[in-house]
């Protein structure tokens, strides 16, 4: 004789007679509080819950701390180029690197006139020694009020 109705999946689970499906007591699987939620919920950065799912989806870099955590500290992202790179990449003469900071690693043999955002002392020395020069933007000086003016304003307040 052939079966006409497929058995329910619940009847094939463990904990058969009690209706628990192998979860222990009935109350354990009542609501979402015991599951950690559906989907990705309950799988925080340092959680062990649903770890295999997370590793499969996102790889092993998901858990733990990464990078700088404080909001105040920002990474210096300005472009840099060494003096040696200028020697190899560019021909002698004027070079416009106005978005770069020039650093002193390497050697310069040719005469360069480099326009740059900033430069280290060693880079400036090396380029000048080769007969070239570095053109940097002028820094704006902010004048602070003199001490005498501050003292007079304190006297008026008192």
Backbone as JSON Lines, residues from 0, in Angstrom:
{"i":0,"aa":"X","n":[0.83,-1.2,0.0],"ca":[0.0,0.0,0.0],"c":[0.87,1.26,0.0]}
{"i":1,"aa":"X","n":[0.53,2.26,-0.83],"ca":[1.3,3.5,-0.92],"c":[0.75,4.57,0.0]}
{"i":2,"aa":"X","n":[1.69,5.36,0.58],"ca":[1.23,6.47,1.41],"c":[0.73,7.58,0.52]}
{"i":3,"aa":"X","n":[-0.32,8.24,0.91],"ca":[-0.85,9.36,0.13],"c":[-0.5,10.68,0.78]}
{"i":4,"aa":"X","n":[-0.11,10.64,2.04],"ca":[0.2,11.87,2.76],"c":[1.62,11.79,3.32]}
{"i":5,"aa":"X","n":[2.4,12.84,3.09],"ca":[3.76,12.87,3.6],"c":[3.73,13.22,5.09]}
{"i":6,"aa":"X","n":[4.62,12.58,5.85],"ca":[4.7,12.89,7.28],"c":[5.17,14.33,7.49]}
{"i":7,"aa":"X","n":[4.68,14.93,8.52],"ca":[5.13,16.29,8.85],"c":[6.58,16.23,9.33]}
{"i":8,"aa":"X","n":[7.29,17.29,9.04],"ca":[8.71,17.33,9.43],"c":[8.83,17.3,10.95]}
{"i":9,"aa":"X","n":[7.89,17.89,11.61],"ca":[7.95,17.96,13.07],"c":[7.94,16.58,13.71]}
{"i":10,"aa":"X","n":[7.3,15.62,13.04],"ca":[7.24,14.28,13.63],"c":[8.56,13.54,13.47]}
{"i":11,"aa":"X","n":[9.42,14.04,12.62],"ca":[10.71,13.4,12.42],"c":[11.82,13.99,13.3]}
{"i":12,"aa":"X","n":[11.48,15.04,14.01],"ca":[12.47,15.67,14.89],"c":[12.58,14.9,16.2]}
{"i":13,"aa":"X","n":[13.68,15.18,16.9],"ca":[13.85,14.57,18.22],"c":[12.88,15.18,19.2]}
{"i":14,"aa":"X","n":[12.77,14.6,20.35],"ca":[11.84,15.09,21.36],"c":[10.42,14.79,20.97]}
{"i":15,"aa":"X","n":[10.27,13.7,20.31],"ca":[9.03,13.35,19.6],"c":[7.75,13.49,20.42]}
{"i":16,"aa":"X","n":[7.71,12.83,21.54],"ca":[6.45,12.78,22.27],"c":[6.07,14.09,22.93]}
{"i":17,"aa":"X","n":[7.03,14.99,23.11],"ca":[6.76,16.2,23.88],"c":[6.47,17.41,23.0]}
{"i":18,"aa":"X","n":[6.73,17.32,21.7],"ca":[6.49,18.46,20.82],"c":[7.52,19.56,20.97]}
{"i":19,"aa":"X","n":[8.75,19.18,21.34],"ca":[9.78,20.2,21.57],"c":[10.77,20.31,20.43]}
{"i":20,"aa":"X","n":[10.78,19.34,19.52],"ca":[11.7,19.34,18.37],"c":[13.16,19.43,18.79]}
{"i":21,"aa":"X","n":[13.48,18.89,19.94],"ca":[14.87,18.84,20.38],"c":[15.4,20.12,20.96]}
{"i":22,"aa":"X","n":[14.5,21.03,21.32],"ca":[14.97,22.31,21.86],"c":[14.96,22.35,23.37]}
{"i":23,"aa":"X","n":[14.66,21.23,24.0],"ca":[14.57,21.21,25.46],"c":[13.13,21.41,25.86]}
{"i":24,"aa":"X","n":[12.88,22.35,26.74],"ca":[11.52,22.61,27.18],"c":[10.75,23.37,26.09]}
{"i":25,"aa":"X","n":[9.44,23.3,26.15],"ca":[8.62,23.98,25.14],"c":[8.85,25.49,25.14]}
{"i":26,"aa":"X","n":[9.05,26.04,26.32],"ca":[9.19,27.5,26.42],"c":[10.44,28.03,25.72]}
{"i":27,"aa":"X","n":[11.44,27.16,25.45],"ca":[12.7,27.63,24.9],"c":[12.59,28.2,23.48]}
{"i":28,"aa":"X","n":[11.64,27.7,22.69],"ca":[11.54,28.18,21.3],"c":[10.25,28.93,21.04]}
{"i":29,"aa":"X","n":[9.67,29.49,22.08],"ca":[8.38,30.15,21.93],"c":[8.46,31.41,21.08]}
{"i":30,"aa":"X","n":[9.4,32.28,21.42],"ca":[9.44,33.58,20.76],"c":[10.85,33.9,20.3]}
{"i":31,"aa":"X","n":[11.03,35.07,19.69],"ca":[12.32,35.41,19.09],"c":[13.41,35.66,20.12]}
{"i":32,"aa":"X","n":[13.04,35.83,21.37],"ca":[14.04,36.08,22.4],"c":[15.03,34.94,22.55]}
{"i":33,"aa":"X","n":[14.64,33.75,22.21],"ca":[15.52,32.61,22.35],"c":[16.33,32.32,21.1]}
{"i":34,"aa":"X","n":[15.99,32.95,20.02],"ca":[16.67,32.68,18.75],"c":[17.74,33.71,18.45]}
{"i":35,"aa":"X","n":[17.68,34.84,19.13],"ca":[18.57,35.94,18.77],"c":[18.02,36.65,17.56]}
{"i":36,"aa":"X","n":[16.76,36.47,17.28],"ca":[16.14,37.12,16.13],"c":[16.28,36.3,14.88]}
{"i":37,"aa":"X","n":[15.78,36.83,13.79],"ca":[15.88,36.14,12.51],"c":[17.0,36.75,11.69]}
{"i":38,"aa":"X","n":[17.46,36.04,10.7],"ca":[18.49,36.57,9.81],"c":[19.79,36.82,10.53]}
{"i":39,"aa":"X","n":[20.34,38.03,10.4],"ca":[21.64,38.36,10.97],"c":[21.55,38.9,12.38]}
{"i":40,"aa":"X","n":[20.35,39.12,12.89],"ca":[20.26,39.71,14.23],"c":[20.77,38.72,15.26]}
{"i":41,"aa":"X","n":[21.42,39.26,16.27],"ca":[22.02,38.41,17.29],"c":[23.43,37.99,16.93]}
{"i":42,"aa":"X","n":[23.95,38.47,15.81],"ca":[25.31,38.09,15.41],"c":[26.2,39.32,15.47]}
{"i":43,"aa":"X","n":[26.33,39.87,16.66],"ca":[27.16,41.06,16.84],"c":[28.61,40.79,16.54]}
{"i":44,"aa":"X","n":[29.43,41.84,16.52],"ca":[30.83,41.72,16.15],"c":[31.57,40.7,17.02]}
{"i":45,"aa":"X","n":[31.26,40.66,18.28],"ca":[31.98,39.77,19.18],"c":[31.12,38.58,19.62]}
{"i":46,"aa":"X","n":[30.02,38.38,18.94],"ca":[29.12,37.29,19.33],"c":[29.6,35.97,18.74]}
{"i":47,"aa":"X","n":[29.23,34.9,19.43],"ca":[29.57,33.58,18.92],"c":[28.34,32.97,18.24]}
{"i":48,"aa":"X","n":[27.2,33.62,18.41],"ca":[25.94,33.13,17.87],"c":[25.94,33.27,16.35]}
{"i":49,"aa":"X","n":[25.57,32.24,15.65],"ca":[25.52,32.23,14.18],"c":[26.89,32.49,13.55]}
{"i":50,"aa":"X","n":[27.93,32.07,14.24],"ca":[29.29,32.37,13.78],"c":[29.61,31.73,12.44]}
{"i":51,"aa":"X","n":[29.17,30.52,12.24],"ca":[29.46,29.84,10.98],"c":[28.81,30.56,9.8]}
{"i":52,"aa":"X","n":[27.59,31.06,10.01],"ca":[26.89,31.8,8.96],"c":[27.66,33.07,8.59]}
{"i":53,"aa":"X","n":[28.1,33.79,9.61],"ca":[28.82,35.05,9.39],"c":[30.14,34.81,8.68]}
{"i":54,"aa":"X","n":[30.87,33.78,9.11],"ca":[32.16,33.49,8.49],"c":[31.98,33.08,7.03]}
{"i":55,"aa":"X","n":[30.93,32.34,6.76],"ca":[30.66,31.91,5.39],"c":[30.33,33.11,4.5]}
{"i":56,"aa":"X","n":[29.54,34.03,5.02],"ca":[29.11,35.18,4.22],"c":[30.19,36.25,4.1]}
{"i":57,"aa":"X","n":[30.88,36.56,5.21],"ca":[31.77,37.71,5.23],"c":[33.24,37.39,5.44]}
{"i":58,"aa":"X","n":[33.58,36.15,5.68],"ca":[34.98,35.8,5.86],"c":[35.46,36.03,7.28]}
{"i":59,"aa":"X","n":[36.74,35.75,7.51],"ca":[37.28,35.78,8.87],"c":[37.64,37.17,9.35]}
{"i":60,"aa":"X","n":[37.54,38.18,8.5],"ca":[37.85,39.55,8.92],"c":[36.69,40.24,9.61]}
{"i":61,"aa":"X","n":[35.55,39.57,9.76],"ca":[34.35,40.21,10.31],"c":[34.47,40.44,11.8]}
{"i":62,"aa":"X","n":[34.96,39.44,12.54],"ca":[35.01,39.56,13.99],"c":[36.24,40.3,14.45]}
{"i":63,"aa":"X","n":[36.12,40.98,15.59],"ca":[37.24,41.69,16.19],"c":[37.32,43.12,15.74]}
{"i":64,"aa":"X","n":[38.27,43.84,16.31],"ca":[38.43,45.26,16.01],"c":[39.3,45.44,14.78]}
{"i":65,"aa":"X","n":[38.96,46.44,13.98],"ca":[39.79,46.76,12.82],"c":[40.06,48.26,12.78]}
{"i":66,"aa":"X","n":[41.29,48.6,12.55],"ca":[41.64,49.99,12.28],"c":[41.55,50.9,13.5]}
{"i":67,"aa":"X","n":[41.53,52.19,13.22],"ca":[41.5,53.2,14.26],"c":[40.06,53.33,14.75]}
{"i":68,"aa":"X","n":[39.88,53.31,16.06],"ca":[38.53,53.33,16.61],"c":[38.08,54.71,17.06]}
{"i":69,"aa":"X","n":[39.0,55.59,17.4],"ca":[38.58,56.89,17.9],"c":[38.22,57.82,16.74]}
{"i":70,"aa":"X","n":[37.21,58.63,16.95],"ca":[36.75,59.54,15.91],"c":[37.71,60.71,15.71]}
{"i":71,"aa":"X","n":[38.4,61.08,16.79],"ca":[39.26,62.24,16.73],"c":[40.52,62.05,15.9]}
{"i":72,"aa":"X","n":[41.03,60.83,15.87],"ca":[42.28,60.6,15.16],"c":[42.0,60.22,13.72]}
{"i":73,"aa":"X","n":[42.49,61.01,12.81],"ca":[42.29,60.75,11.39],"c":[43.63,60.46,10.74]}
{"i":74,"aa":"X","n":[43.63,59.53,9.81],"ca":[44.86,59.13,9.13],"c":[45.29,60.23,8.16]}
{"i":75,"aa":"X","n":[46.57,60.45,8.09],"ca":[47.11,61.43,7.17],"c":[47.09,60.83,5.77]}
{"i":76,"aa":"X","n":[46.23,61.34,4.9],"ca":[46.04,60.73,3.58],"c":[46.71,61.5,2.45]}
{"i":77,"aa":"X","n":[47.52,62.5,2.78],"ca":[48.12,63.29,1.7],"c":[49.11,62.46,0.88]}
{"i":78,"aa":"X","n":[49.18,62.78,-0.4],"ca":[50.06,62.05,-1.31],"c":[51.51,62.42,-1.04]}
{"i":79,"aa":"X","n":[52.38,61.42,-1.16],"ca":[53.8,61.65,-0.93],"c":[54.61,61.09,-2.08]}
{"i":80,"aa":"X","n":[55.76,61.7,-2.31],"ca":[56.67,61.18,-3.32],"c":[58.1,61.43,-2.86]}
{"i":81,"aa":"X","n":[58.92,60.42,-3.02],"ca":[60.33,60.55,-2.63],"c":[61.12,61.22,-3.74]}
{"i":82,"aa":"X","n":[62.24,61.79,-3.34],"ca":[63.12,62.48,-4.28],"c":[63.63,61.51,-5.36]}
{"i":83,"aa":"X","n":[63.91,60.28,-4.94],"ca":[64.39,59.26,-5.88],"c":[63.36,58.93,-6.95]}
{"i":84,"aa":"X","n":[62.07,58.96,-6.58],"ca":[61.01,58.7,-7.55],"c":[60.93,59.81,-8.59]}
{"i":85,"aa":"X","n":[61.14,61.04,-8.15],"ca":[61.11,62.17,-9.09],"c":[62.22,61.99,-10.13]}
{"i":86,"aa":"X","n":[63.39,61.55,-9.65],"ca":[64.53,61.33,-10.54],"c":[64.2,60.29,-11.62]}
{"i":87,"aa":"X","n":[63.52,59.21,-11.24],"ca":[63.24,58.13,-12.19],"c":[62.02,58.41,-13.07]}
{"i":88,"aa":"X","n":[60.99,59.05,-12.52],"ca":[59.74,59.22,-13.26],"c":[59.72,60.43,-14.19]}
{"i":89,"aa":"X","n":[60.43,61.48,-13.84],"ca":[60.34,62.73,-14.6],"c":[61.67,63.11,-15.23]}
{"i":90,"aa":"X","n":[61.57,63.86,-16.31],"ca":[62.78,64.37,-16.94],"c":[63.17,65.69,-16.28]}
{"i":91,"aa":"X","n":[64.46,66.06,-16.32],"ca":[64.92,67.29,-15.66],"c":[64.18,68.52,-16.18]}
{"i":92,"aa":"X","n":[63.96,69.47,-15.28],"ca":[63.24,70.69,-15.63],"c":[62.15,70.95,-14.59]}
{"i":93,"aa":"X","n":[61.05,71.57,-15.05],"ca":[59.95,71.88,-14.14],"c":[59.04,70.67,-13.97]}
{"i":94,"aa":"X","n":[58.7,70.39,-12.7],"ca":[57.8,69.28,-12.37],"c":[56.71,69.82,-11.45]}
{"i":95,"aa":"X","n":[55.44,69.61,-11.85],"ca":[54.33,70.1,-11.04],"c":[53.77,68.97,-10.19]}
{"i":96,"aa":"X","n":[54.11,68.99,-8.93],"ca":[53.59,68.02,-7.96],"c":[52.89,68.78,-6.84]}
{"i":97,"aa":"X","n":[51.95,69.65,-7.22],"ca":[51.35,70.57,-6.26],"c":[50.44,69.89,-5.24]}
{"i":98,"aa":"X","n":[50.1,68.63,-5.44],"ca":[49.29,67.91,-4.46],"c":[50.13,66.98,-3.59]}
{"i":99,"aa":"X","n":[51.43,66.98,-3.78],"ca":[52.3,66.02,-3.11],"c":[53.18,66.67,-2.04]}
{"i":100,"aa":"X","n":[53.57,65.85,-1.06],"ca":[54.62,66.22,-0.13],"c":[55.86,65.48,-0.6]}
{"i":101,"aa":"X","n":[56.97,66.19,-0.72],"ca":[58.21,65.6,-1.22],"c":[59.04,65.14,-0.02]}
{"i":102,"aa":"X","n":[59.44,63.86,-0.06],"ca":[60.25,63.29,1.0],"c":[61.65,63.0,0.5]}
{"i":103,"aa":"X","n":[62.6,62.82,1.41],"ca":[64.01,62.79,1.05],"c":[64.65,61.46,0.75]}
{"i":104,"aa":"X","n":[63.9,60.4,0.55],"ca":[64.5,59.1,0.29],"c":[64.96,59.02,-1.17]}
{"i":105,"aa":"X","n":[66.16,58.53,-1.38],"ca":[66.7,58.43,-2.74],"c":[67.7,59.54,-3.04]}
{"i":106,"aa":"X","n":[68.15,59.59,-4.3],"ca":[69.14,60.59,-4.68],"c":[68.72,61.33,-5.94]}
{"i":107,"aa":"X","n":[69.19,62.57,-6.05],"ca":[68.9,63.39,-7.23],"c":[70.22,63.77,-7.89]}
{"i":108,"aa":"X","n":[70.29,63.55,-9.21],"ca":[71.5,63.93,-9.95],"c":[71.23,65.08,-10.9]}
{"i":109,"aa":"X","n":[69.97,65.18,-11.38],"ca":[69.61,66.22,-12.34],"c":[69.02,67.44,-11.66]}
{"i":110,"aa":"X","n":[68.92,68.53,-12.43],"ca":[68.41,69.79,-11.91],"c":[66.88,69.82,-12.1]}
{"i":111,"aa":"X","n":[66.16,69.87,-10.99],"ca":[64.7,69.92,-11.01],"c":[64.18,71.18,-10.36]}
{"i":112,"aa":"X","n":[63.09,71.71,-10.91],"ca":[62.35,72.77,-10.25],"c":[60.99,72.16,-9.92]}
{"i":113,"aa":"X","n":[60.8,71.85,-8.65],"ca":[59.61,71.11,-8.23],"c":[58.64,72.03,-7.52]}
{"i":114,"aa":"X","n":[57.39,72.03,-8.0],"ca":[56.33,72.77,-7.32],"c":[55.56,71.74,-6.48]}
{"i":115,"aa":"X","n":[55.55,71.93,-5.15],"ca":[54.97,70.93,-4.26],"c":[54.13,71.58,-3.17]}
{"i":116,"aa":"X","n":[53.33,70.75,-2.52],"ca":[52.48,71.2,-1.41],"c":[53.32,71.39,-0.15]}
{"i":117,"aa":"X","n":[54.24,70.43,0.08],"ca":[55.12,70.47,1.24],"c":[56.37,69.67,0.93]}
{"i":118,"aa":"X","n":[57.4,69.84,1.76],"ca":[58.64,69.09,1.54],"c":[59.39,68.95,2.86]}
{"i":119,"aa":"X","n":[60.09,67.83,2.98],"ca":[60.91,67.62,4.18],"c":[62.24,68.36,4.01]}
{"i":120,"aa":"X","n":[62.94,68.57,5.12],"ca":[64.22,69.29,5.09],"c":[65.23,68.55,4.22]}
{"i":121,"aa":"X","n":[65.27,67.21,4.37],"ca":[66.25,66.43,3.61],"c":[65.97,66.5,2.11]}
{"i":122,"aa":"X","n":[64.68,66.54,1.72],"ca":[64.33,66.64,0.31],"c":[64.77,67.98,-0.27]}
{"i":123,"aa":"X","n":[64.55,69.04,0.47],"ca":[64.95,70.38,0.03],"c":[66.47,70.44,-0.14]}
{"i":124,"aa":"X","n":[67.21,69.9,0.83],"ca":[68.68,69.9,0.77],"c":[69.2,69.14,-0.45]}
{"i":125,"aa":"X","n":[68.61,67.97,-0.71],"ca":[69.08,67.13,-1.83],"c":[68.82,67.79,-3.18]}
{"i":126,"aa":"X","n":[67.66,68.4,-3.33],"ca":[67.35,69.05,-4.61],"c":[68.2,70.3,-4.81]}
{"i":127,"aa":"X","n":[68.44,71.05,-3.73],"ca":[69.31,72.24,-3.84],"c":[70.75,71.85,-4.14]}
{"i":128,"aa":"X","n":[71.2,70.73,-3.55],"ca":[72.56,70.26,-3.79],"c":[72.76,69.86,-5.25]}
{"i":129,"aa":"X","n":[71.69,69.41,-5.91],"ca":[71.78,69.02,-7.32],"c":[71.6,70.23,-8.25]}
{"i":130,"aa":"X","n":[71.38,71.41,-7.66],"ca":[71.24,72.63,-8.46],"c":[69.8,73.03,-8.75]}
{"i":131,"aa":"X","n":[68.85,72.35,-8.16],"ca":[67.43,72.67,-8.4],"c":[66.83,73.43,-7.25]}
{"i":132,"aa":"X","n":[65.5,73.56,-7.27],"ca":[64.82,74.22,-6.15],"c":[63.4,73.68,-6.0]}
{"i":133,"aa":"X","n":[62.85,73.85,-4.79],"ca":[61.47,73.45,-4.51],"c":[60.65,74.71,-4.25]}
{"i":134,"aa":"X","n":[59.53,74.82,-4.93],"ca":[58.64,75.96,-4.73],"c":[57.46,75.49,-3.88]}
{"i":135,"aa":"X","n":[57.31,76.08,-2.71],"ca":[56.23,75.7,-1.78],"c":[55.26,76.87,-1.63]}
{"i":136,"aa":"X","n":[53.98,76.57,-1.37],"ca":[53.02,77.67,-1.16],"c":[53.35,78.4,0.14]}
{"i":137,"aa":"X","n":[53.12,79.7,0.15],"ca":[53.43,80.5,1.33],"c":[52.41,80.23,2.42]}
{"i":138,"aa":"X","n":[52.92,80.1,3.63],"ca":[52.02,79.88,4.77],"c":[51.5,81.22,5.26]}
{"i":139,"aa":"X","n":[50.21,81.25,5.55],"ca":[49.59,82.49,6.06],"c":[49.87,82.58,7.55]}
{"i":140,"aa":"X","n":[50.38,83.73,7.96],"ca":[50.68,83.92,9.37],"c":[49.5,84.61,10.05]}
{"i":141,"aa":"X","n":[49.1,84.03,11.17],"ca":[48.02,84.61,11.96],"c":[48.66,85.4,13.09]}
{"i":142,"aa":"X","n":[48.36,86.69,13.12],"ca":[48.96,87.54,14.16],"c":[48.15,87.45,15.43]}
{"i":143,"aa":"X","n":[48.86,87.2,16.52],"ca":[48.2,87.13,17.82],"c":[48.24,88.52,18.47]}
{"i":144,"aa":"X","n":[47.2,88.87,19.21],"ca":[47.21,90.17,19.88],"c":[48.34,90.22,20.92]}
{"i":145,"aa":"X","n":[48.94,91.39,21.07],"ca":[50.06,91.53,21.99],"c":[49.58,91.48,23.43]}
{"i":146,"aa":"X","n":[50.51,91.16,24.33],"ca":[50.17,91.01,25.75],"c":[49.68,92.32,26.37]}
{"i":147,"aa":"X","n":[50.22,93.44,25.93],"ca":[49.84,94.75,26.49],"c":[48.36,95.01,26.25]}
{"i":148,"aa":"X","n":[47.88,94.68,25.07],"ca":[46.47,94.91,24.73],"c":[45.58,94.02,25.59]}
{"i":149,"aa":"X","n":[46.01,92.81,25.83],"ca":[45.24,91.89,26.66],"c":[45.18,92.38,28.11]}
{"i":150,"aa":"X","n":[46.29,92.87,28.61],"ca":[46.34,93.36,29.99],"c":[45.44,94.57,30.18]}
{"i":151,"aa":"X","n":[45.41,95.5,29.18],"ca":[44.56,96.68,29.27],"c":[43.08,96.28,29.28]}
{"i":152,"aa":"X","n":[42.74,95.29,28.48],"ca":[41.34,94.86,28.43],"c":[40.93,94.23,29.77]}
{"i":153,"aa":"X","n":[41.87,93.56,30.44],"ca":[41.57,92.99,31.76],"c":[41.33,94.09,32.78]}
{"i":154,"aa":"X","n":[42.11,95.17,32.72],"ca":[41.97,96.28,33.65],"c":[40.61,96.95,33.49]}
{"i":155,"aa":"X","n":[40.15,97.08,32.26],"ca":[38.85,97.71,32.01],"c":[37.71,96.88,32.59]}
{"i":156,"aa":"X","n":[37.85,95.57,32.51],"ca":[36.8,94.66,33.01],"c":[36.71,94.78,34.53]}
{"i":157,"aa":"X","n":[37.84,94.9,35.21],"ca":[37.86,94.97,36.68],"c":[37.36,96.32,37.12]}
